[in-house]
Amino acid sequence: MNTRSRIFLLLLFSTTLFAQDDLCTKAGVERGGFTFDGPSTACIGQEIKLRDNSGGTGVKYIFGYTPGLDINSTPSQTDTKYTFLAAGQYTVLQFGKKGGRDMYYCDVVYVRDNTQPKASYSTCNNQNVEVIIPKDDKINDYDYYNISWGDGGVPEVIAKNQLPYRKVRTLNLPRDIKIEGFFNGGTNCPSPGSITLPILTPSAFPSGYTQAFYPNINRLELLTAKTAKLEIKGSFQENGYDLFMTPQGTPYPTTPIQSNIKPGTMNITIPDTTKSYCFYIKRSISCGIEQSAEICTVVLNNVIPQESANIITWKEYPTEMTGISNNTSFGRYLNSSQKIQKKENGTLLPLINANGLGGTFQETVNCSKKYCYQVISDTQGQIYYNAFTGKSVSKQVCVDRKEIAATPITESLVTVKENNQVEININDNSPWTLQRKEYIFYRVENGGLTSINSGTLNKQFIDATIDASTQSFCYKVGFKDECGSTSTPSPSLCTINLKQTIGRDLEWTNNSPFGATAIDKFYVQFFDEQTNILNTETIKNANETTFSPNLDNFEVVAKYRIKATSSNGKESFSNIFSIPINVSIFLPDAFTPNGDGKNDELLVKGNTRRIINFEFQIFNRWGNPVFTTSNATESWDGKYQNVNAPIDNYSFKIYAKLDDGKELIKSGQFLLIR
């Protein structure tokens, strides 16, 4: 790196440092002070002298302070003299006490390795030579400048107050010139070498000449999908370059996207992430224009992880530059080579040759490692007799297999067991070929997923923590493979919840318990009260979710459940819903105990199986009991004390207590006829 570039980078570094919260800018302290006893700029090996005017005590200095440095463990000195042994920009920190408080003060020293100022030149027509010394208070702070034109004459002297300085001379090329900067007090800096100005002719093809200050975009890198970083080379002049941009393959606009661009680095916003954009810079000079070659962004479309491989796709670099003909006398040649830069767990690996791959590359990888990729295009050629090189770097795309979701399982099954727990059965139909390390069961809760079991290869899990009779519960399933990738959760698997409406109809939910497979039919089933055998009462379509049951054949409780079937033959059951049967008892208003075998006994009619406590009494017209029983199935044969009771009106009273605690009381009259 030459002196100008090194000092430029140090300036940027220093600006970043001073922007931080360090001792140079710390608030709530006393400010010291010192001046330079002589210039604040020196060359390597020259002594810098300071003059303390802080008014502090215990004053010390650190020559080469950086923010965050622990001054208590860093060598410091009371001496105000110091010699730097390397070129650069250095911060001098003064610290001590003042008025009983901490005191700090900072200033900057510039150390050069020779007397080379910031300057540039351009040539055209092999005769016109233009030299520019821009005004720059930090680097071009010399007291005067000399230009030796290589013609044996006395060097031309330019005072500091003449900057910016520009001069055009007609000289025969090739020739050597020298531009130097001096201080009135002298700094004993060594003189730089001379600059060779070559003659440019078509015979220089195909290699051309590389001129130090000819404009070029040395590097173009996509930092993100929409931000590009340009590293621009050129001459430092008061008027900068115009920057032009266009989508690859389309003509450039006549209006630049930015003007007065200076050499260095800058960021540009890219309008469309799917397109490659091309750039060049140009500027008017004394005999025409200076124009760089074109450089275009490399679009790394994607890194697609497979089970055990990564596929990298990118947009190939253009083979033709926009708007410059190969057939003119100023022709240009363009060669480009593409390589893939790969990092494995942060370690750079050898470049992979990507020429001739058509923008696609696939490689087998170790799925336990993280990989990052960039596509790099190196270009070289010649424009207007000047050789150029450029490097275009795509954005970096990283793949960490642990962060890559495996292809989901789409079909599984949930069903409600008779104890109202939920059974989840995984049907692993994911095409992901890597070995499973564990299966994961999720319950959908509050809009999110809660893992309810993992660390097992068992494909069945029973959720015993919920009561499936209270509502419909939804689940998802997934897996983790041998490389640590977790699959995308499956579609929801929801239990069917059966309940009764206010109007006493049955109704049920119809979210699929089969995942991506829809429900085909619903079967409304009931349990026989005597045998507990399941029977199907009716079949409903997938969009039908209500049914009016017939409870006439039930005495105690009617137990129903729903069976859902899928088109591929899977079955899922709802919770069992029990409907208590209302007890209805009554007594005939007459009976004929005459021995003809018809209506010879008086028996309480209705549903009596839910009765747990019973009393039945019959009274004659004088209120005397003639029959009493606590058995709901016992009848009266019309006799009292083994003698036929007379034909007459009788009264009765029935008391019944049910299994749910309810009580029934009935009374009335009936006629005994013989």
C-alpha positions as CSV (number, residue, x, y, z in Angstrom):
1,M,0.0,0.0,0.0
2,N,1.4,3.4,-0.9
3,T,1.8,6.3,1.5
4,R,-1.3,8.2,0.3
5,S,-3.6,5.2,0.7
6,R,-2.1,4.3,4.1
7,I,-2.7,7.8,5.4
8,F,-6.2,8.0,3.9
9,L,-7.2,4.8,5.7
10,L,-5.6,6.0,8.9
11,L,-7.7,9.2,8.7
12,L,-10.9,7.1,8.3
13,F,-9.8,5.0,11.3
14,S,-9.1,8.0,13.4
15,T,-12.4,9.5,12.6
16,T,-14.1,6.3,13.8
17,L,-12.1,6.3,17.0
18,F,-12.9,9.9,17.9
19,A,-16.6,9.1,17.4
20,Q,-16.4,6.7,20.3
21,D,-16.8,7.7,24.0
22,D,-13.1,7.7,25.0
23,L,-10.8,9.7,27.2
24,C,-10.2,12.3,24.5
25,T,-14.0,13.2,24.6
26,K,-14.9,12.1,28.1
27,A,-17.4,14.4,29.8
28,G,-17.1,15.7,33.3
29,V,-13.3,16.0,33.4
30,E,-10.8,18.9,33.2
31,R,-9.3,19.7,29.8
32,G,-5.6,19.9,29.6
33,G,-3.6,21.4,26.7
34,F,-0.4,21.3,24.8
35,T,1.0,22.7,21.5
36,F,3.6,21.4,19.2
37,D,7.0,23.0,19.5
38,G,7.5,22.9,15.8
39,P,5.3,21.2,13.1
40,S,2.8,18.5,14.0
41,T,3.9,16.6,11.0
42,A,7.1,14.6,10.8
43,C,8.7,11.8,8.9
44,I,9.7,8.4,10.2
45,G,12.6,8.8,12.8
46,Q,12.0,12.5,13.4
47,E,11.5,13.8,16.9
48,I,8.1,15.3,17.8
49,K,8.3,18.0,20.6
50,L,5.4,19.2,22.7
51,R,4.9,22.3,24.9
52,D,2.8,21.7,28.0
53,N,0.3,24.5,28.7
54,S,-2.2,22.5,30.6
55,G,-1.6,23.9,34.1
56,G,-2.0,20.4,35.5
57,T,0.1,18.3,37.8
58,G,1.6,14.8,37.4
59,V,1.3,15.3,33.6
60,K,2.1,12.3,31.5
61,Y,1.8,11.4,27.8
62,I,0.9,8.3,25.7
63,F,2.1,8.7,22.1
64,G,-0.2,6.4,20.2
65,Y,-3.4,6.3,22.3
66,T,-6.5,4.4,21.1
67,P,-9.9,4.5,22.7
68,G,-10.5,1.9,25.4
69,L,-6.8,1.7,26.3
70,D,-6.1,1.2,30.0
71,I,-3.8,4.1,30.8
72,N,-2.8,2.5,34.2
73,S,-1.3,-0.5,32.5
74,T,0.0,1.2,29.3
75,P,3.6,2.7,29.2
76,S,3.5,6.5,29.5
77,Q,6.1,9.2,29.9
78,T,6.6,12.6,31.4
79,D,9.0,13.5,28.6
80,T,7.4,15.8,25.9
81,K,9.7,14.4,23.1
82,Y,8.9,11.3,21.1
83,T,10.1,9.6,17.8
84,F,7.7,7.5,15.7
85,L,9.2,4.6,13.8
86,A,6.3,4.0,11.4
87,A,4.2,6.2,9.1
88,G,0.7,6.9,10.1
89,Q,-1.7,9.1,12.1
90,Y,-1.2,8.9,15.9
91,T,-3.2,10.3,18.8
92,V,-1.2,11.8,21.6
93,L,-3.0,11.7,25.0
94,Q,-2.1,14.0,27.8
95,F,-3.4,13.1,31.3
96,G,-2.9,14.2,34.9
97,K,-4.7,16.2,37.6
98,K,-6.1,19.7,37.6
99,G,-8.0,21.3,40.4
100,G,-8.2,17.9,42.1
101,R,-10.0,16.4,39.1
102,D,-8.9,14.1,36.3
103,M,-7.5,16.0,33.3
104,Y,-7.3,14.8,29.7
105,Y,-6.3,16.3,26.3
106,C,-5.6,14.9,22.9
107,D,-4.1,16.0,19.6
108,V,-3.0,14.2,16.4
109,V,0.5,13.7,14.9
110,Y,1.0,12.8,11.2
111,V,4.0,10.8,10.4
112,R,5.1,10.4,6.7
113,D,7.5,8.1,5.1
114,N,8.6,10.7,2.5
115,T,7.8,14.1,1.0
116,Q,5.1,12.8,-1.3
117,P,2.0,15.0,-1.1
118,K,-1.5,14.1,-2.3
119,A,-1.3,14.8,-6.0
120,S,-2.3,13.3,-9.4
121,Y,-1.8,13.7,-13.1
122,S,-3.4,12.7,-16.4
123,T,-2.1,12.5,-19.9
124,C,-3.8,12.6,-23.3
125,N,-2.7,12.8,-27.0
126,N,0.8,11.7,-25.8
127,Q,1.6,15.4,-25.3
128,N,-0.7,17.1,-22.8
129,V,0.2,16.5,-19.2
130,E,-2.1,17.8,-16.5
131,V,-0.8,17.9,-12.8
132,I,-3.2,18.6,-10.0
133,I,-2.3,19.3,-6.3
134,P,-5.6,19.5,-4.4
135,K,-6.2,21.5,-1.2
136,D,-6.2,19.2,1.8
137,D,-5.5,20.7,5.2
138,K,-4.6,17.3,6.7
139,I,-2.3,15.7,4.2
140,N,-1.3,18.6,1.9
141,D,-0.2,20.8,4.8
142,Y,3.3,21.4,3.4
143,D,4.5,25.0,3.3
144,Y,5.5,24.7,-0.4
145,Y,5.6,22.2,-3.3
146,N,8.1,21.5,-6.1
147,I,7.3,20.0,-9.5
148,S,10.2,18.7,-11.5
149,W,9.0,18.3,-15.1
150,G,11.8,16.0,-16.2
151,D,13.1,18.5,-18.7
152,G,16.3,19.5,-16.9
153,G,14.8,22.8,-15.8
154,V,14.5,24.4,-12.4
155,P,11.7,22.8,-10.3
156,E,8.5,24.8,-10.3
157,V,7.7,26.1,-6.8
158,I,4.0,26.3,-5.6
159,A,3.2,28.0,-2.3
160,K,0.6,26.5,0.1
161,N,-1.8,29.3,-0.5
162,Q,-1.8,28.5,-4.2
163,L,-3.7,25.2,-3.6
164,P,-5.7,23.9,-5.3
165,Y,-3.1,23.9,-8.1
166,R,-3.7,22.7,-11.6
167,K,-1.3,23.0,-14.6
168,V,-1.3,21.6,-18.1
169,R,1.9,21.4,-20.1
170,T,2.7,20.0,-23.5
171,L,5.5,17.6,-23.2
172,N,6.9,14.8,-25.2
173,L,6.3,11.4,-23.6
174,P,7.5,9.2,-22.1
175,R,9.1,11.2,-19.3
176,D,9.6,11.2,-15.5
177,I,8.2,13.9,-13.3
178,K,8.5,14.4,-9.5
179,I,6.1,16.2,-7.1
180,E,7.3,16.9,-3.6
181,G,6.1,18.8,-0.5
182,F,8.4,20.7,2.0
183,F,8.2,22.5,5.3
184,N,10.0,25.8,5.8
185,G,11.7,24.4,9.0
186,G,12.6,21.2,7.2
187,T,11.6,17.7,8.2
188,N,14.4,15.7,6.7
189,C,11.8,13.5,5.0
190,P,13.4,11.4,2.2
191,S,12.5,12.4,-1.4
192,P,10.0,10.1,-3.2
193,G,10.8,8.5,-6.5
194,S,9.8,10.0,-9.8
195,I,6.7,9.2,-11.6
196,T,6.9,7.8,-15.1
197,L,4.5,9.1,-17.7
198,P,4.3,6.5,-20.5
199,I,3.5,7.0,-24.1
200,L,0.2,5.4,-25.1
201,T,-0.1,3.9,-28.5
202,P,-2.3,1.2,-30.1
203,S,0.8,-1.0,-30.2
204,A,0.4,-1.3,-26.5
205,F,-2.5,-3.8,-26.9
206,P,-3.5,-6.0,-25.4
207,S,-1.9,-5.3,-22.1
208,G,-2.1,-1.5,-22.1
209,Y,-0.5,0.7,-19.5
210,T,-1.5,0.9,-15.8
211,Q,-1.5,4.6,-14.8
212,A,-1.5,5.3,-11.1
213,F,-4.2,7.9,-11.3
214,Y,-6.4,6.7,-14.1
215,P,-10.0,6.2,-12.9
216,N,-11.0,2.7,-12.1
217,I,-13.5,0.9,-9.8
218,N,-11.1,-1.5,-8.3
219,R,-13.7,-3.4,-6.3
220,L,-17.5,-3.7,-6.2
221,E,-19.0,-5.8,-3.4
222,L,-22.7,-6.4,-2.5
223,L,-22.8,-6.0,1.2
224,T,-26.5,-6.8,1.4
225,A,-29.2,-7.5,-1.3
226,K,-29.6,-3.8,-1.9
227,T,-26.4,-2.2,-0.8
228,A,-23.1,-2.2,-2.8
229,K,-19.7,-1.0,-1.7
230,L,-17.5,0.6,-4.4
231,E,-13.7,1.1,-4.0
232,I,-12.7,3.9,-6.4
233,K,-9.2,4.7,-7.6
234,G,-8.4,7.9,-9.3
235,S,-6.8,11.3,-8.9
236,F,-7.5,13.7,-6.0
237,Q,-8.9,16.8,-7.6
238,E,-11.3,19.6,-6.6
239,N,-13.8,18.3,-9.1
240,G,-14.6,14.7,-8.5
241,Y,-16.0,12.0,-10.8
242,D,-19.5,11.4,-12.0
243,L,-20.9,7.9,-11.2
244,F,-23.2,6.2,-13.7
245,M,-25.3,3.1,-13.1
246,T,-27.6,1.0,-15.2
247,P,-29.1,-2.5,-15.1
248,Q,-26.8,-5.0,-16.9
249,G,-27.4,-5.0,-20.7
250,T,-29.2,-1.6,-20.9
251,P,-27.8,1.7,-22.1
252,Y,-26.4,4.1,-19.5
253,P,-28.4,7.3,-18.7
254,T,-26.9,10.6,-19.5
255,T,-27.3,11.8,-16.0
256,P,-25.1,10.4,-13.3
257,I,-26.5,9.0,-10.1
258,Q,-23.9,10.9,-8.1
259,S,-21.4,13.6,-8.8
260,N,-18.2,14.9,-7.3
261,I,-17.1,11.4,-6.2
262,K,-13.6,11.2,-4.7
263,P,-11.3,8.2,-4.6
264,G,-12.0,6.0,-1.7
265,T,-14.9,3.8,-0.7
266,M,-18.6,4.5,-0.8
267,N,-22.0,2.7,-0.5
268,I,-24.6,2.7,-3.2
269,T,-28.3,1.5,-3.0
270,I,-29.3,-1.1,-5.6
271,P,-32.9,-0.7,-6.8
272,D,-33.7,-4.3,-7.7
273,T,-32.3,-7.3,-5.8
274,T,-32.8,-9.7,-8.7
275,K,-30.8,-7.7,-11.3
276,S,-27.1,-7.1,-11.9
277,Y,-26.1,-3.4,-12.0
278,C,-23.1,-2.0,-13.9
279,F,-21.1,1.1,-13.0
280,Y,-18.4,3.4,-14.3
281,I,-17.0,6.8,-13.4
282,K,-15.8,9.6,-15.6
283,R,-14.6,13.2,-15.5
284,S,-13.7,16.0,-17.9
285,I,-10.0,16.8,-18.1
286,S,-8.1,19.4,-20.1
287,C,-8.1,17.4,-23.3
288,G,-11.3,15.4,-23.1
289,I,-12.5,13.0,-20.5
290,E,-11.2,10.3,-18.2
291,Q,-13.4,7.2,-18.0
292,S,-13.1,4.0,-16.1
293,A,-13.9,0.6,-17.3
294,E,-17.3,-0.9,-16.4
295,I,-17.8,-3.2,-13.5
296,C,-21.0,-5.0,-12.6
297,T,-22.4,-6.6,-9.5
298,V,-22.5,-10.4,-9.2
299,V,-25.9,-11.6,-8.0
300,L,-25.7,-14.7,-5.9
301,N,-29.3,-15.8,-6.3
302,N,-29.5,-18.4,-3.6
303,V,-27.8,-21.2,-1.6
304,I,-30.3,-24.0,-1.5
305,P,-29.6,-26.6,1.2
306,Q,-30.3,-30.2,0.3
307,E,-30.2,-33.2,2.7
308,S,-26.4,-33.5,2.3
309,A,-25.5,-30.9,-0.3
310,N,-25.7,-27.2,-1.0
311,I,-26.7,-25.8,-4.4
312,I,-25.3,-22.3,-5.3
313,T,-26.9,-20.3,-8.1
314,W,-25.7,-17.0,-9.4
315,K,-26.1,-14.6,-12.3
316,E,-23.0,-15.0,-14.5
317,Y,-20.8,-12.0,-15.2
318,P,-21.4,-10.2,-18.5
319,T,-19.0,-10.9,-21.4
320,E,-19.6,-7.6,-23.1
321,M,-19.3,-4.1,-21.5
322,T,-22.1,-1.7,-22.2
323,G,-21.6,1.2,-24.6
324,I,-18.0,0.7,-25.6
325,S,-17.2,-0.9,-28.9
326,N,-14.5,-3.5,-29.3
327,N,-13.8,-2.2,-32.8
328,T,-12.7,1.4,-32.2
329,S,-9.1,2.6,-32.1
330,F,-9.6,3.0,-28.4
331,G,-10.9,-0.6,-28.2
332,R,-10.9,-2.6,-25.0
333,Y,-10.5,-6.2,-24.1
334,L,-12.4,-7.9,-21.3
335,N,-11.5,-11.2,-19.6
336,S,-13.3,-12.4,-16.5
337,S,-12.9,-15.4,-14.3
338,Q,-15.4,-16.5,-11.7
339,K,-14.6,-18.2,-8.4
340,I,-16.6,-19.3,-5.4
341,Q,-15.2,-18.2,-2.0
342,K,-16.3,-20.6,0.7
343,K,-16.1,-20.4,4.5
344,E,-16.5,-23.5,6.6
345,N,-17.4,-22.6,10.2
346,G,-15.7,-19.3,9.6
347,T,-12.5,-20.7,8.0
348,L,-11.7,-19.6,4.5
349,L,-11.2,-22.6,2.1
350,P,-9.4,-22.6,-1.2
351,L,-11.3,-20.8,-4.0
352,I,-13.4,-23.0,-6.3
353,N,-13.2,-22.4,-10.0
354,A,-16.6,-21.5,-11.3
355,N,-15.9,-20.8,-14.9
356,G,-18.1,-22.7,-17.3
357,L,-20.6,-23.9,-14.7
358,G,-23.5,-21.8,-16.1
359,G,-24.2,-20.1,-12.8
360,T,-24.9,-23.3,-10.8
361,F,-22.7,-25.3,-8.5
362,Q,-23.5,-28.2,-6.2
363,E,-21.3,-29.7,-3.6
364,T,-21.6,-32.3,-0.8
365,V,-21.1,-30.8,2.6
366,N,-20.8,-31.8,6.2
367,C,-24.2,-31.0,7.5
368,S,-23.0,-30.3,11.0
369,K,-21.0,-27.3,9.8
370,K,-22.0,-23.7,8.8
371,Y,-21.1,-22.6,5.2
372,C,-20.9,-19.2,3.7
373,Y,-20.5,-18.5,0.0
374,Q,-19.5,-15.5,-2.2
375,V,-19.1,-15.5,-5.9
376,I,-16.0,-13.4,-7.1
377,S,-15.5,-12.2,-10.6
378,D,-12.0,-10.9,-11.5
379,T,-12.0,-8.7,-14.6
380,Q,-9.2,-7.4,-16.6
381,G,-8.8,-5.6,-19.9
382,Q,-8.0,-2.3,-21.5
383,I,-9.8,0.9,-22.1
384,Y,-8.4,3.9,-24.0
385,Y,-4.9,2.3,-23.9
386,N,-5.1,2.0,-20.1
387,A,-5.0,-1.4,-18.5
388,F,-7.6,-2.1,-15.8
389,T,-8.4,-4.8,-13.3
390,G,-11.5,-5.1,-11.2
391,K,-13.0,-7.4,-8.7
392,S,-16.8,-7.9,-8.2
393,V,-17.9,-9.8,-5.2
394,S,-21.4,-11.0,-4.5
395,K,-23.2,-10.7,-1.2
396,Q,-22.3,-13.4,1.3
397,V,-25.0,-16.0,1.8
398,C,-24.6,-18.4,4.7
399,V,-26.3,-21.7,5.4
400,D,-26.4,-23.2,8.9
401,R,-28.1,-26.6,8.7
402,K,-29.4,-26.2,12.2
403,E,-31.4,-23.2,11.0
404,I,-32.7,-25.0,7.9
405,A,-36.2,-26.4,8.3
406,A,-36.6,-30.0,7.0
407,T,-39.6,-30.8,4.8
408,P,-42.6,-31.3,7.1
409,I,-44.7,-34.3,7.8
410,T,-48.1,-33.6,6.3
411,E,-50.3,-36.5,7.4
412,S,-50.7,-37.9,10.9
413,L,-53.6,-38.6,13.2
414,V,-55.1,-37.6,16.5
415,T,-57.9,-39.4,18.2
416,V,-59.7,-39.2,21.6
417,K,-59.5,-42.2,23.8
418,E,-62.4,-43.3,26.0
419,N,-60.8,-41.7,29.1
420,N,-60.8,-38.4,27.1
421,Q,-57.0,-38.3,26.7
422,V,-55.6,-37.6,23.2
423,E,-53.5,-40.1,21.3
424,I,-51.3,-38.7,18.5
425,N,-49.9,-41.1,15.9
426,I,-47.2,-39.9,13.5
427,N,-47.3,-41.0,9.9
428,D,-43.9,-39.9,8.7
429,N,-44.4,-39.1,5.1
430,S,-41.8,-36.4,4.8
431,P,-39.5,-36.9,1.7
432,W,-36.5,-35.7,3.8
433,T,-34.0,-38.5,3.4
434,L,-31.8,-37.9,6.4
435,Q,-32.1,-40.2,9.4
436,R,-34.5,-39.0,12.2
437,K,-32.9,-38.3,15.5
438,E,-36.1,-37.6,17.4
439,Y,-39.8,-36.8,16.9
440,I,-41.4,-33.7,18.3
441,F,-45.0,-33.3,19.4
442,Y,-46.5,-29.9,19.7
443,R,-49.8,-28.6,21.2
444,V,-51.2,-25.4,19.7
445,E,-51.8,-23.0,22.5
446,N,-52.5,-19.2,22.5
447,G,-51.5,-18.9,18.8
448,G,-48.2,-20.6,19.4
449,L,-46.7,-24.1,19.7
450,T,-45.8,-25.8,23.0
451,S,-43.5,-28.9,22.8
452,I,-45.2,-31.6,24.9
453,N,-42.8,-34.4,24.2
454,S,-39.4,-34.8,22.4
455,G,-36.2,-36.8,22.6
456,T,-37.9,-40.0,21.4
457,L,-38.2,-41.9,18.2
458,N,-41.6,-43.2,19.3
459,K,-44.2,-42.2,16.7
460,Q,-47.1,-42.3,19.2
461,F,-47.7,-40.1,22.2
462,I,-50.7,-39.8,24.6
463,D,-51.4,-36.3,26.0
464,A,-52.7,-37.1,29.4
465,T,-52.7,-33.5,30.6
466,I,-55.9,-32.4,29.0
467,D,-59.6,-33.4,29.0
468,A,-60.7,-33.7,25.4
469,S,-64.4,-33.5,26.4
470,T,-64.0,-29.8,27.2
471,Q,-63.0,-28.5,23.7
472,S,-61.2,-29.4,20.5
473,F,-57.4,-29.5,20.9
474,C,-55.0,-29.1,18.0
475,Y,-51.5,-30.6,17.6
476,K,-48.6,-30.5,15.2
477,V,-45.8,-32.9,14.8
478,G,-42.2,-32.7,13.5
479,F,-38.8,-34.2,13.7
480,K,-35.1,-33.4,14.1
481,D,-32.7,-35.1,11.8
482,E,-29.2,-36.4,12.3
483,C,-27.7,-33.0,11.2
484,G,-29.7,-31.0,13.7
485,S,-32.3,-29.6,11.3
486,T,-35.8,-29.4,12.7
487,S,-38.6,-29.9,10.3
488,T,-41.3,-27.4,9.7
489,P,-44.3,-28.3,12.0
490,S,-47.0,-30.4,10.3
491,P,-50.4,-29.0,9.5
492,S,-52.7,-28.9,12.5
493,L,-54.2,-32.2,13.7
494,C,-57.4,-31.4,15.7
495,T,-59.5,-33.6,17.9
496,I,-63.2,-33.7,17.2
497,N,-65.2,-32.3,20.1
498,L,-68.8,-33.6,20.6
499,K,-71.3,-31.7,22.7
500,Q,-75.0,-30.9,22.9
501,T,-76.7,-27.7,21.9
502,I,-79.2,-25.7,23.9
503,G,-81.8,-27.3,21.7
504,R,-80.4,-30.8,22.8
505,D,-79.1,-31.6,19.3
506,L,-75.6,-33.1,19.0
507,E,-73.0,-30.9,17.4
508,W,-69.3,-31.4,16.7
509,T,-66.2,-29.7,15.4
510,N,-64.9,-30.5,11.9
511,N,-61.2,-29.4,11.8
512,S,-59.3,-32.3,10.3
513,P,-57.6,-34.7,12.7
514,F,-55.6,-36.0,9.7
515,G,-53.4,-33.0,8.9
516,A,-53.3,-32.1,5.3
517,T,-55.9,-34.8,4.5
518,A,-59.5,-33.6,4.7
519,I,-62.4,-35.4,6.5
520,D,-64.5,-37.5,4.1
521,K,-67.5,-38.7,6.3
522,F,-68.8,-38.4,9.9
523,Y,-70.4,-41.5,11.5
524,V,-72.8,-40.8,14.4
525,Q,-72.4,-43.7,16.8
526,F,-74.1,-44.8,20.0
527,F,-73.4,-47.5,22.6
528,D,-76.0,-50.1,23.3
529,E,-77.1,-49.7,26.9
530,Q,-77.2,-53.5,27.5
531,T,-74.2,-54.7,25.5
532,N,-72.0,-51.5,25.2
533,I,-71.6,-52.4,21.5
534,L,-71.1,-49.5,19.1
535,N,-73.8,-48.9,16.5
536,T,-74.0,-46.4,13.7
537,E,-77.2,-44.3,13.8
538,T,-76.4,-42.1,10.8
539,I,-73.7,-41.0,8.4
540,K,-73.0,-37.3,7.6
541,N,-71.0,-35.5,5.0
542,A,-67.9,-33.5,6.0
543,N,-69.8,-30.2,6.1
544,E,-72.6,-31.5,8.3
545,T,-71.9,-31.1,12.0
546,T,-75.3,-31.5,13.8
547,F,-77.7,-34.3,14.5
548,S,-81.0,-34.8,16.5
549,P,-80.7,-38.1,18.3
550,N,-83.6,-40.4,19.0
551,L,-83.5,-41.1,22.8
552,D,-86.6,-43.3,23.0
553,N,-84.7,-46.5,23.2
554,F,-82.5,-45.3,26.2
555,E,-83.5,-45.6,29.8
556,V,-80.5,-44.4,31.8
557,V,-78.0,-42.6,29.6
558,A,-77.5,-42.3,25.8
559,K,-73.8,-42.4,25.0
560,Y,-72.7,-41.0,21.6
561,R,-69.4,-40.4,19.8
562,I,-68.4,-39.3,16.3
563,K,-66.1,-41.3,14.0
564,A,-64.4,-39.3,11.3
565,T,-62.9,-41.0,8.3
566,S,-60.5,-39.7,5.6
567,S,-60.4,-40.4,2.0
568,N,-57.4,-42.7,2.5
569,G,-59.2,-44.8,5.2
570,K,-57.9,-43.3,8.4
571,E,-60.3,-43.1,11.4
572,S,-60.4,-40.7,14.3
573,F,-62.9,-40.7,17.2
574,S,-64.4,-37.8,19.2
575,N,-64.9,-37.8,22.9
576,I,-67.9,-39.8,24.2
577,F,-70.8,-37.6,25.1
578,S,-73.4,-38.9,27.5
579,I,-77.0,-37.7,27.6
580,P,-78.9,-38.6,30.8
581,I,-82.3,-39.9,30.1
582,N,-85.1,-38.0,31.9
583,V,-87.1,-40.3,34.3
584,S,-90.8,-40.3,33.4
585,I,-93.2,-42.4,35.6
586,F,-97.0,-42.7,35.5
587,L,-99.8,-44.9,36.8
588,P,-102.9,-46.0,34.8
589,D,-106.2,-44.4,35.8
590,A,-107.9,-47.8,36.0
591,F,-107.2,-51.5,36.2
592,T,-109.3,-54.8,36.3
593,P,-107.9,-57.5,38.6
594,N,-110.6,-60.1,37.5
595,G,-108.3,-62.9,36.6
596,D,-108.8,-62.7,32.8
597,G,-105.1,-62.1,32.3
598,K,-105.6,-58.6,31.0
599,N,-104.7,-55.6,33.1
600,D,-104.9,-57.7,36.3
601,E,-102.0,-55.9,38.1
602,L,-101.3,-52.2,38.8
603,L,-97.7,-51.3,37.9
604,V,-95.8,-48.0,37.9
605,K,-94.9,-47.4,34.2
606,G,-92.0,-45.5,32.7
607,N,-88.1,-45.3,33.0
608,T,-87.3,-46.6,36.4
609,R,-83.6,-47.7,36.1
610,R,-82.2,-44.4,37.3
611,I,-84.3,-44.6,40.5
612,I,-82.2,-45.4,43.6
613,N,-84.8,-44.8,46.3
614,F,-88.5,-45.6,45.7
615,E,-91.8,-45.7,47.7
616,F,-95.3,-46.5,46.2
617,Q,-98.4,-46.2,48.4
618,I,-102.2,-46.9,47.6
619,F,-105.0,-45.7,49.9
620,N,-108.8,-46.5,50.1
621,R,-111.4,-43.8,50.2
622,W,-111.0,-43.5,54.0
623,G,-107.2,-42.9,53.7
624,N,-106.1,-46.2,55.0
625,P,-103.1,-47.8,53.1
626,V,-103.9,-50.9,51.3
627,F,-100.6,-51.4,49.4
628,T,-97.0,-50.2,50.0
629,T,-93.7,-51.1,48.3
630,S,-90.2,-49.8,47.9
631,N,-89.6,-51.8,44.7
632,A,-90.4,-49.9,41.5
633,T,-91.0,-53.1,39.6
634,E,-93.5,-54.6,42.2
635,S,-97.2,-54.4,41.2
636,W,-100.5,-54.5,43.2
637,D,-102.8,-57.4,42.5
638,G,-106.0,-55.6,43.8
639,K,-106.1,-57.5,47.2
640,Y,-105.9,-56.3,50.7
641,Q,-105.0,-58.8,53.4
642,N,-105.5,-61.5,50.8
643,V,-109.1,-60.4,50.2
644,N,-110.2,-58.8,46.9
645,A,-110.5,-55.1,47.5
646,P,-113.9,-53.7,46.6
647,I,-114.6,-51.8,43.4
648,D,-113.9,-48.2,44.2
649,N,-111.8,-45.1,43.6
650,Y,-108.4,-45.3,45.3
651,S,-105.7,-42.7,45.7
652,F,-101.9,-43.2,45.4
653,K,-98.6,-41.5,46.2
654,I,-95.2,-42.1,44.5
655,Y,-91.8,-40.9,45.8
656,A,-88.7,-41.5,43.7
657,K,-85.0,-40.3,44.2
658,L,-82.8,-40.4,41.1
659,D,-79.1,-41.2,40.6
660,D,-78.3,-37.4,40.1
661,G,-80.1,-36.5,43.4
662,K,-83.3,-35.3,41.9
663,E,-86.6,-36.3,43.5
664,L,-89.9,-37.1,41.9
665,I,-93.3,-37.0,43.8
666,K,-96.5,-38.0,42.1
667,S,-100.1,-38.5,43.5
668,G,-103.5,-39.0,42.1
669,Q,-106.5,-41.4,41.9
670,F,-107.4,-44.5,39.9
671,L,-110.5,-46.8,39.5
672,L,-110.5,-50.5,40.5
673,I,-113.0,-52.4,38.3
674,R,-113.8,-56.1,38.4
